[in-house]
Amino acid sequence: MKNRRIFIYIFLFSLTTINYIDRVALSVAAQPIAHEFGIGPIEMGFLLSSFIWTYFASLLVWGLALDRWGTRYVNAAGMAIFSLATIATGFAWSYGSILATRLVMGVGEASSFPSGGKVIREWMPASERGLAAAALNSGSYAGPAIGAIVVAIAVQQFGWRIGFIIVGSAGALWFACWLKWFRRPEDATFLGEAEREMILRERNNGLEDDMTRPPISILQLLRSPSVWGLLITQGFGSYAQFLFLTWLPSYLQTERHLNIVHSGYFTALPYGLSVVFAILIGGISDRMLSAESCANGGRRNMVAASMLLTSVVLATPFVDNVWMMVGIFTLSLTGAQAALAMNIALIGDLLPSSQEVGRATGLLITGGASFAMIAPIATGFVVAMTQSYNNAFYIAGALALVGAVVAITMTRSPVRPRYDTPRHPVSAGA
């Protein structure tokens, strides 16, 4: 295998797959949990969103830790925390105890995307960054697809508690493999020298990677209009993503009258299809861009197009046929997934080096989490007040349309500290 960085793609994909399997478990098991503990729609909305509260609060902390200590041990710690918290949910005895385990889970899960963004910037040539980001983010859709089926079957056969114990245990194998094999490309023993030299030469858009200067601070990042455009776009895309993640199984069970297993299958299908389509979009985005276009934010066009695709969720209330509904959900999920992935690649494109990627990606995902935190609660209130999901879909679609405009107009310039000077391409003999 010539290109052994394929192992990094596998690590990135499986990291977020396991992360999102653990997230979706509560969504799939929501009905039996609500019945056992007497939980209504508004209370369930708070429970479904609770992990996002600590997730939101922890993102920048993990980002700073990654820039200081690197991805190997920091990412392993995050995986251990959220896997153990998911297992602990299976032993919960009350609404409050489930809430506590979800809060701990959110702390651990906040490590994954900042770590993934930093790994991409360190390991991937600029010409592969969109594909790598799509692989990272595709796990966030493969996870619900796998988790919806596994948890649904486990809940029906063994009860909801066993479902949490099974999916929470999946992180142990990943944890062991990560610590055994993962290193920075400078130190990875499984790389050939030619591939290592290519990665180090091309990962910075062919420009000098000045690691001697101080990294860009969070306050300096927040002075950039491009960063604000990225944050807003990430937030609006995440709203749609988390509407589906937290409420789609319940919607299928209550509005479409499917049982738990069938709702699991119809949740998994659009998620599974969107993984394939979003990875294709990531590859297309790389082929369309030159190194110069990457460095100047050219990937924003694909972000905007993907946000437009997300907005097809607006058509959901007008569709009765279940297969047409699956088609709409597949297109909308593909758009949201591709937009969020390209946003991660875009912030890497616009940064001058890899040394601030942890904090920048943490800041980016904080923007997404701010709206992801609102989506389950807002949907709970909408459903409780209107006895319908229609307005929830309208809100998500409208935000996606605004996000497309923001992406195309605000993310147009590289992010650099004020003291930075223009860099020069690395010569062929460097």
N, C-alpha and C positions, 0 to 999 in steps of 0.2 A: 504494500500500500504506500504509494509515493507521498501522498498528501496526508500525513498523519495527524494534522490538525482536525481531521474528521472526528477524532475522539473528543475534542473540545466541543464540537457541535453536539455530540451525544450527551456530554455532561450538561450543556446549557439547556437542551431540550428536556432531559429527564429531571433537571432541577425544578423547572417551573411546572412540569407535569405533576410531580409529587406534591408540590406546593398547592396546586389547584385541585387535585384530588381531595386533599384535606379540607380545602375551603368549601367545596360543593357538597360534602357529606351532610352538613346540616340542612342545606336546601332540599336534598332528596328525602331526608328523614324528618322534615319539618312537620308533616301531618301526624305521624304517630307520637312525636315528642309533644306537639301541641295538645293532643288528646290526653296523654299521660299526665301532663302538668297543668292542663287547663289554660293554655296560652291563646290569646286572641290575635288578630292580624296586626294591630299596632305593636303589641308586645313582641310578636315574632319579628316584625320589621326591625325593632331595636336589637333583638338577639342576632339576626342575620347580619346586621351592620357592625356589631360590637367589636369584632376583631379589627375592623378598619380604624377604630379610634386609636388603639395602641400602635397599629401599623403606621398610621399617619404620624404619630408622635415619635416613632423610632427611626424613620427613614434617614433623616439627616445624621443621626447618631451613627447608624451603620455606615453611611457614606464616608463620614470622617474617619471611622475606624478602618475602613477599607483602604483609604489613602495613606493611613499611618502604618497599618500592619499587614496589608496585602490580603488577597482573596482566599488563600488556602485555609487558614485557620478561622478567619472571620466567617466565611461562608459555611464551614463545617459546624460552627457554633450555632448559627441560625437554623440549619437543618435539624440539629439535635433538639433545639428548643421547641420548634413548632410540631415536630413529630411526637415528642413526648406529651405535649399539650393535647394533641388530637386523641392519643390513646387515653388520656385522663378523662376526656369527654365521655367515653364509654362507661365510666364509673360514676358519672354525675348523679346526684340524688334530688336536685331541685333546679328551678329556673336560675337561681343565683349561682349555683355551682357550675352550670353550663356556661353562664356568662363569664365566670372567672377563667375557665379553661380557654374560652375563645379570646379573651383579652391577652392571655399569655401566648396563645398561638399567633396573634397579630404581631407581637414583638419579634418573634422568631422569623415570621414570613417576610418582614420588612427588609431582611438582609438580601433576598434573592435577586431582585432586579438591579439594585445598585451594584451588587457583585457581578451579575451577568454583564451589565454595561461596561464595567471595568475590564472584565475578561475579554470582551469583544475588542475593546480599544487596544489592549495589550497584545492580543493574539492574532487579530485578523487584518490582512491588507485592506486598504480602503476599498478596493474593488470587490470585496466579499462582505463588507460590513452590513449591507442591507439583508443579505441572505442569513448571516449569523444572527442579526437582531430578529429576523422572522423565525428562526429556529428557537431562539430563546422565548419569544412571545407565543409561539405555536404551542408550547407546553401548557400555556394558560388556557388553551382550548382543548388540547388532547386530554388534559387532566379532568375537566368536567365530563368529556365524552366517556372516558374510562370510569371515572368515579360514579357517574350517573347509573351505569349498568351494574358495577360491582356493589355499590352501596344499596341499590334498589333490590338486587337479588339477596344480599345479606340481610337486609331489613325484613324482607318477606319470609325468608327461610329461618333466620335465627334471632330476629329482633334488631332494633336500631343500635343497641350498645355494641354488639359484635361488629357491626359495620364500621364504627369508629376505630375499634381496636385493630381491625384488619388493615384499613387504609393508613392508620398512623404508623404501623409497623414497617411500611414500605421504605421509609427513609433510612433504615439501618444499613441496607446494602449500599445505597448511594453514598452514605457517610463514609463507609469503609473504603470504597473504591476511590473516592475523592482524595482522602488523606494519603492513600497509597501512591497514586499516580500523578496527581495534579501538581504542577510547578509553573512558574513563569516561563515563557519561551526561551529566555536566556539560560535556564537551568534544566529544562525538560530533557530527560535522558532518552525518551522514545523518539525524539526528532532527529532527522538527518541534518547534516550541517548545511546543505544547500537550501532546504526548506527553512531552517532557522534564520539563515542570512536573508532570505527573501522576506520573511515576516518582519524582521527588524528594519529592513530597508523600506518596505512599502506600507507599513502600518500607519505612517504619519503623513499620508498624501504626498509622499516624495519630498517632504520638507524637512529641514533640520528640526530635530526634537530636542529643544533646549531644556534639559532636566536640572540645570544649575540655578535657574531663577526660582523665586518663591512661587508656590502654586496659587492660582487665582482663588481668592476667598469667596465665601458665599455672598457677602455684601457686594463684591465686585461683579459676581455673576448676576445679581439682581439689578444691577445698573444697565444691563443689556436688554434692549427691546426684543431681540431674538429669543432670549431666555423667557421673557414674559409670554411671547407668542407660543413657545413650546409648552409652557405650563398650562396656558388656557386650553390649547388644543388637546393636551393630555387629559385634562379634567373633563372636557366635554365628551371625548371618546370613551373615557372610563365610566362615565355615567351610563351610557348604553350597555357597556360590557357588564357592569355590575347589576343592572336591571335584569339582564338575562341570567347571570350567575346565581343571583339570590332568589328570584321569583319565578323563573321559567317552569320548573317542575310543579310548583303550586298552581300556576296559571293553567298548565295542561291538565292537572287533576280537577280543578274547580270549574274552569270555563269550558274545557274541551271534554271533561268527564272521562278521562283516562285513569286506569288504576296505576298503582305505584310503579310496577314493572314496565308497563307500556309508556308511562310518562318518562321513565328512565331511558327507554329506547329512543323516543322522539326528542329527548334532550340531547342524547349522544349523537344522533345523526347529523344535525346541522353543525354541531361542534366539530365532529370528525371531518366533515367535508370542508369546513372553513380552514382547518389546518393545512390541507393540501393547497387550497387556493391562495392562502396568505403567503405560504412559502414560495409559490410561483411568483407572486407579486414582488416579494423581496428579491428574488433572482432577477426579475425584469428590471427592477429599480437599479441594481448594480450594473447591468448591461447598458442602461441608458445614460449613465453618468461617467464623465471623465474625472480624473483626479482634481483638476481645477474646478469643475462644477461641484464636486463634493465639498471642497473647501469653502465654497461660496454659497452653500445652502441649497443647491439645486434639487436635493431630495424633497424639498417642501412641496413640489408639484405632485408627487406621488402621495404625500400625506393628505393634501387637500382632496385629491381624487378619491382616496380611501374614505375620507369623512363623508363625502357625498354618497358613496355606496352605503355607508352606515345608515343614512337617513331613510332608506327604503322601509325601515321599521314603521314609518308613518302609515303604510298600507295595511298593516296587520288587522285593524278593526274592520276592514272592508272585505276580508277573506273568510269564507266558511269552510272551504275544502282543506283538509288537514295537510295534504301534500303541497298545496300552494303555500300554506302557512310555513311548512318546513323550508320551502324555497326562499321565502322572504327572510326567515330567521338565518338561513345559511348566508345569504348575501349581506345582511346587516352585520352578522358576526364576522364575516370575512373582512368587511370594511373596517370595523372597529379594531380587529386584530392587526390588520396591515398598518393602519394609521398609528397605533401605539408602538408597533415594532419600528416603523420608519422614523418615528419621533426619537426613539432611543438611538438609532443609527445617526439621525440628523444632529443630535447634540454632540455625538462623538465627532462628526464631520466638522463642526464649527469650533471645537476646542483646539487650542494650539498644541497640547501634548496629553499624554495619558495620566499625568500625575494628579490632575484634578477631576478625573472622570468619576470617581466614587462619589464625591460630594455633589457634582453636577447631576449625575443620574439620580442620586437620592433626592435632590431638589425637584427634578423632573417628575419622579414618581410621587412626590408629595403633592404636586399639582394635580396629578391624577387621583390620588387618594382623597383629596378634599371633596371631589364630586362623587367618587365611589362611596364615600361615607354617607352622602346625602341620599343616593339613589334608593337603597332598600327602605329607609325610613319614609321618604317622600312617597314611594310606591305603596307602603303600608297605609299611610293616611289617605291616599287617593282611592285605594280599594275599599277601605272602611267607609269613606264618605259617599262614594258613587256606586259601590257594589259592582264595579267594572274595572278592567285593566286598560280601557281605551285611552284615557287621558295620560296614563303612564307612558304608553307608546308614543303619544303625540309630543310629550316633553322631551323624550330621548331623541326623537327625530329632529325636532327644532334645534336642540343643542348641537347636534351633528352638523346641521347646515351652517350654523354660526361658526363652528369650529373650522369648517372648510375655508371660510372667508379669512379667519384669523391666521390660519396656516399659510395661506398664499400671500398675505400682506405684511406679516410681522416678523417672519423668520428669514430675513434677507441678508444678514451681515454676520461675519465671524465674531466669535466671543474672544476678546483679548483684554488683558489688563491695560490701563492707560500708559504704563511705562514701557509696554512691549513695543518692539520695532518690527517692521515687516521681515518675514523670514525668506530665505532663498532656497530654491530646490536643491536637493542633494545631487551632486554630480554623479555620473555613471560610475566613476572609479572610486567613489567614497565607500 
